[in-house]
Amino acid sequence: MLAKIYVYKCVVDDGTAPCVDGGLLSMTVCKPKVRASAKVGDIVIAFGTNSPPAPNRLVYVAKITGVVAGGSYFDQAKYHKRKDCIYRRTPGGALKLVPGASAHNTGTHAKDIGGPPDYPNAIALLSTDFRYFGGAGTDAWKEHAPHLKRMVEALGQGHRVNHAREVRDDLLTLVERTWKKFSRKVNGKPRHG
């Protein structure tokens, strides 16, 4: 079965979504529909907004290597110091926002984690096979991906996963070129950090 390729625009790149730390890229908040449907082996690609200086800069490309469901990402001590580990489980089993959380600091966002007791949207996508550019990303990819360029420039707030053949070909070429050109996982810092 072919890997799905999820594409979205990363409006706020502050180190929370995605969180890149210790050789791991994680996505635990925002884009709940992507987090609920992406599987190991799928690819997630984020581009910046249409704004200068680099409209639609490449923010990151991640091959999903792990999925942690049911809010258990927030329960595991090994993730507690990560910027996106913004919820903790109470003794009663509820997920509550950590005081001083880097995101969603106005309270629990049901859209992001879902309702108790199962928290169906509290899914973390993990990748140990990624290339992150953050604010250092460029729009040079557009030179080699005309069909993808048109789609990304027209893309709004949501994400795309079902692509025309030409767009999918451009996406696969983008992934291949990115891995050939960049051996390091982290190639920049968050733009809004």
C-alpha positions in Angstrom: 0.0 0.0 0.0 1.3 3.5 -0.9 2.2 5.8 1.9 -0.2 8.7 2.3 1.4 12.2 2.1 -0.2 14.8 4.3 0.4 18.5 3.3 -0.5 21.5 5.4 0.6 25.1 6.1 2.4 25.7 9.4 1.1 29.1 10.4 2.9 29.3 13.8 6.3 27.6 13.9 7.4 28.2 17.6 8.8 24.9 18.5 5.6 23.4 19.7 3.9 22.0 16.6 6.1 20.4 15.5 8.4 19.9 18.4 12.0 19.0 17.4 14.3 17.9 20.2 16.8 15.1 20.8 16.6 13.7 17.3 12.8 13.3 17.5 10.1 15.3 15.7 6.7 15.1 17.4 3.3 16.5 16.6 0.9 16.4 19.5 -1.1 19.6 19.1 -2.8 21.2 16.1 -3.9 19.3 13.0 -6.0 16.8 14.9 -7.3 15.3 11.6 -3.8 14.6 10.4 -2.8 13.1 13.8 -5.9 10.9 13.9 -5.4 9.4 10.4 -1.6 9.3 9.7 0.1 5.9 10.2 3.6 4.7 10.5 5.2 5.0 7.0 3.1 8.0 6.0 4.7 11.3 5.3 3.8 14.7 6.7 5.1 17.9 4.9 4.5 21.4 6.2 5.0 24.6 4.3 5.0 28.2 5.5 2.3 30.7 4.7 2.2 32.8 1.4 3.9 35.7 3.2 7.4 37.0 2.4 10.3 36.7 2.8 10.0 33.1 1.5 6.4 32.4 0.6 5.6 28.7 1.2 9.0 27.9 2.6 9.6 24.3 3.4 9.2 24.0 7.2 9.7 20.2 7.5 9.3 16.8 5.9 8.7 13.8 8.3 8.3 10.1 7.7 6.1 8.9 10.5 8.0 6.2 12.6 5.6 6.1 15.6 2.1 6.8 16.7 1.2 7.2 20.3 -2.6 7.2 21.0 -5.0 7.7 23.9 -3.0 10.6 25.5 -0.2 8.2 26.6 2.4 10.6 25.1 1.6 13.0 27.9 1.9 10.2 30.5 5.4 9.1 29.6 8.2 10.8 31.7 10.6 10.6 28.7 8.5 13.2 26.9 7.7 15.5 29.9 10.4 18.1 29.1 9.5 18.4 25.5 7.8 21.7 24.6 4.7 20.0 23.1 4.0 17.8 26.2 1.5 20.4 27.4 -1.0 18.0 29.2 -0.7 15.9 32.3 -3.0 13.2 33.6 -4.8 13.9 36.9 -5.2 11.2 39.5 -8.8 10.9 38.2 -7.6 10.2 34.7 -8.4 13.6 33.1 -5.9 15.4 30.9 -5.3 18.9 32.1 -3.2 21.6 30.6 0.2 22.1 32.3 0.5 25.6 33.9 2.7 27.8 31.7 2.2 25.5 28.7 3.7 26.8 25.5 0.5 26.5 23.5 -3.2 26.5 24.2 -2.6 28.3 27.4 -6.2 29.3 27.8 -7.4 25.8 28.7 -7.9 22.3 27.4 -8.8 22.3 23.7 -11.3 19.5 23.1 -10.6 19.7 19.3 -7.0 18.9 19.9 -7.3 16.1 22.4 -11.0 15.1 22.3 -13.2 14.5 25.2 -12.7 12.4 28.3 -12.4 9.6 29.2 -10.8 8.3 26.0 -9.4 11.5 24.5 -9.6 10.2 20.9 -7.6 13.1 19.4 -4.8 12.9 21.9 -2.6 11.2 19.4 1.1 12.0 18.9 2.9 11.5 15.6 6.6 10.7 16.0 9.4 10.8 13.5 13.0 9.9 13.8 13.4 10.2 10.0 12.8 13.9 9.2 14.3 17.1 7.9 13.3 20.2 9.8 14.1 23.7 8.5 11.9 26.1 10.5 12.7 29.7 9.7 15.7 28.7 7.6 13.4 26.9 5.1 13.2 28.3 1.5 10.8 28.2 -1.4 13.5 26.9 -3.7 11.5 23.6 -4.0 9.1 25.4 -6.3 11.6 25.3 -9.1 11.2 21.6 -9.4 7.5 21.1 -8.4 5.2 23.2 -10.6 2.0 21.2 -9.8 2.8 21.2 -6.0 3.6 24.9 -6.2 0.1 25.7 -7.5 -1.6 23.5 -4.8 0.4 24.9 -1.9 -0.1 28.5 -3.0 -3.9 27.9 -3.0 -4.0 25.8 0.2 -5.9 27.4 3.1 -6.1 26.3 6.7 -6.8 22.6 6.2 -4.6 19.8 4.9 -4.5 17.8 1.8 -3.9 14.0 1.5 -5.5 12.9 -1.7 -3.4 14.3 -4.5 -3.5 14.3 -8.2 -0.8 12.1 -9.8 1.2 15.1 -10.9 1.1 16.6 -7.4 2.0 13.3 -5.8 5.0 12.9 -8.2 6.2 16.4 -7.2 5.8 15.5 -3.5 7.8 12.3 -3.9 10.5 14.2 -5.8 10.6 16.8 -3.1 11.1 14.2 -0.4 13.9 12.5 -2.5 15.7 15.7 -3.2 15.5 16.9 0.4 17.0 13.6 1.7 19.8 13.8 -0.9 20.6 17.4 -0.2 20.3 17.4 3.6 21.8 14.7 5.7 21.2 16.5 9.0 17.7 16.2 10.6 17.7 19.8 12.0 18.7 22.5 9.5 17.2 25.6 11.2 15.3 27.0 14.2 11.6 27.8 14.6 10.7 30.9 12.8 8.5 32.2 15.7 10.7 30.9 18.5 
